[in-house]
């Protein structure tokens, strides 16, 4: 679950998603966009019951779902088979392509999809926050007697020009905003040469680490990644931090995987259930 200015974006929706949302007190109604990497059950099977729950809750707000084909066909068939008539608009956006491709552009964030390397069509997602407004210097508001309109102009980066010809540069009354944050989600995928270019310079990279180097051959065979593979992507991409996830149940502890990745990319952490990670 990604929180961008209190707007929630659900990334993948496996079985048990609703249980976890209730456990961590996530408000269902704050989710208007769901991003699905691929149609394997542990990433997609939670969509069907979630749609039913939304319907039972009387949802009216449109819902957008982004996923590879044939997600729309599968969802349409499911709704028909179980005689479910949604009381809200569901827009299924088919994700495709062989390069970085914008799939969402709104006031706060841009979202891009990019192809991954797995056994079925699979896509990662890159979230880039848009440049925030400039920060007002509070004492300058009183000093210059700024109106609401003038404050808005300055925050957008425009100089204030008054009727009497007075010009107040925005740099006089505002400060530079913080650098926009970015987040990338890569699961499931095997390592491939072009992947780092899709997530270049990202602040926080979530990358699957199903296996350790002790199972490198199995990772290659199943088109999954080792912790070392994930660390290589982070290093070559110039990422700020690496968050490992999607661990095989054969590993009782993730310490070995963390250590393996940190040998290549020190700013690595294994994702832990229920934790919150700041970006930027």
Secondary structure by P-SEA (a helix, b strand, c coil): ccccccbbbbcccccaaaaaaaaaccccccccbbbbcccccccccaaaaaaaaaaaaccccbbbbbbccaaaaaaaaaaaaacccccbbbbbbbbcccccccccccccbbbbbbbbbcccbbbbbbbbbcccccccaaaaaaaacccaaaaaaaaabbbbbccccbbbbccccccccccbbbbbbbcccccccccccccccccbbbbbccccccaaaaaaaaccccaaaaaaaaaaacccbbbbcccccccccaaaaaaaaaacccccccccccbbbbcc
